[in-house]
Amino acid sequence: MPSRKVSRPDIWVKLSGRQFAKSIIVQGGFHFALSTLRGEDMGLRTELFDFHLPDERIALRPCSPRDHAKLLHVMPRGRFGDWHVYDLPDLLREGDILVLNDTRVLPAALTAIRPPRPVGGGADVPVTINLHKPVNAHAWRAFAKPAKRLRTEDALIFSDKLTARVSDKGDGGDIQLEFSLSDHALTGEINRIGDIPLPPYIVRRRKTDARDVRDYQTVYAREAGSVAAPTAGLHFTPGLLGHLKKRGINIHHLTLHVGAATFLPVKSGNVSDHKMHSEWFTLPAKVAEQISTAKSRGHRIIAVGTTALRALESAAQSGQFKARTGETDIFITPGYQFKIIDGLMTNFHLPRSTLFMLVCALAGRKRMQAAYAHALGNDYRFYSYGDSSLLWKAD
């Protein structure tokens, strides 16, 4: 059994009355916004989920081997445990269910040329395109730069085999593209000419390279359609999956195609004003039945990643957990009553993000703030290529 460190989470500063603290310094120099407006009874403010993270704590490369990343164990109470992902079989028990998202990341970062318009002329305009949501067999929503150089009905040339027409233009660089190819022909050409769509906080600091083609894909990825990886799953290796199965831990798969909106912070002042982007998912009937049976027998259901969690909870929204295929825009915030999930394996998330709000809903906001402070104070690496955590639902 590997050695481990533990730390007390009792690091909070109390405020009184209706005062608002812009930030509180906690363990490791971590800063969290904290509101004491009658225990949040004046609305769930986005600033409650804000924090400062030094740039040097953002992982630009994954740990190698994958399962040697750190794993912070966060129980509902008591001390935090510092482990590694390869220790996961020791933290679970026979009969537990692990649910993995088997989506496959498309190389959705593209470059194109907008040729001169028939009226007005001008020169070719280079444009970068990041696909973020399929519309139908031949159309995608995408983020474009520079979007101000594009108009509806503009043509874009991606390769000698692929062109597109801008059919709609929204806010923030969002456009809709109608491609000249469809279905498997379109996917095949995207795979040929595209680059892996690394998160913006990585590409701002380095270029995508050949290593990312392997690193930014889970070893069990099957169903192509995501423009971002289900990053908790990046830590698994064939050996770890085999070890889990030998311990009697059951592994099941579903699919949720992850959109680029997963990286977007919540910009509204109140959490309730935020609009979630929808994502497509499917939970097979056999998997739903096996999870329901395990749950009825008292076994724990652990989602690997927030995408798997959101799919599972979406499938339980009717009051009955069952197979489902469709779009989900479920937004899980503190106060949400979890219907199927007992635990979650997940990486460390961005401030003011819907994903940090989700983990606060599961384990408790103050508990997660303390956990993140502990992670920073103990050299954990953050975000998509960073370390991971194993969280349990608050009592």
C-alpha positions, 0 to 999 in steps of 0.5 A: 500500500503506498504512503499517503498524506492527510490534511485537516480541512478546518481552514475557514475564516468566519464573517458576521452580519451582512458583510461581504468579503472580496476574498479570503486567504486560505491554505496555500494562498488560495483565494475564494470569494465568500458571501455571507448574505444570510447563507445565500438566501438572496440568490446563488451568486456566481462570485461564490464560485470564484477563485484565483489560481496561479498560471503555473498550476495549470497542467500543460501536459498530462502525467505519464504514465496516465494513472500516475496522476495524483488523486485527492480523496474527498470524503463527506467529512474528516481529512483529505487523502492524497493518493494516485489514480492507480490507487483507485481499486483500493478506494472502491469496493466490490460491487461498485459501479464505475460509469465511463463516457466513451465519446471520442474527440474529433480534431475539431480545430480547423483553419479556412480561407474566406475568399474575396466576396463577389462584391467588394473584392479584397484579399483572402482572409485566414479564419480559425474555426473551432467546431462545438456542436453538430446541427445535422449531418452536414452542419455545425455550430462553430466559434470563428476568429476573426468573426468580424470578417465573416458575414452570412452567406460567406464561403469558406474553403477548408481543403480541396475536398471541403468547403462551407457556407456561413448560414447564421451568425450569433454573438461571441464569434458563434456561427453556423456552417453548412458543409459541402460534405455530410455524414461519414464523408464530413467526419472523415475529412475533418479527421484528415485536416483538423487538429485536436481542440485543446482547451484555450488555457493550454493553446494560449501557452503552447501549440498543439502537437502529435503527442496531443493526438494520443494524450487528449483521448481516453483509451476506451474512446469509441463514439466520435462526436466530442470537441473536448475530452471527458478529462477524468477518463484520460487517467485510465490505462488498460492495466488499471481497468483490468485491475478494477475488474479483478477487484469486482468493480463493474465498469459500464459505458454511456456516451455524451458528446462534450461541447466547447461550452464546457470551458466557458465561465458563468458570466451572469451575476446570479447562477440562475441567470446562466443558460446551459448549452445542450449536449447529446447523450445516450444511455443504453437500455442494458446499462440503465438496467444494470445500474438500476439493479446495482443501486437497488442492491445497495451498491454505489454508482460512481461517475467518471467525469462530470459528463457521465454524471450529467448523463446519468442524472438526466436519465433520472429526471422523469422520476424513473431511471431508464435508458434515454437518448437525446439532448440534455442541458441539465445545470446542477448547482448547490441544492440539487437532489442527486437521484442516482449518483453516489460518487464522482471522479473528476479533475480540478475545474475552472473558477466560476464554471458550471463544473465547479458548481456541480462538484460543490452541489455534490460534496458541499461548497465549503468542503470543495473550497477546502479541498481545492485549497488543499490541492493547491497547497500540496502541488496538485495540477489543475484542469484538463491535463491535471490531477484528479479527485474522488468525491462522495456525495455529502451526507 
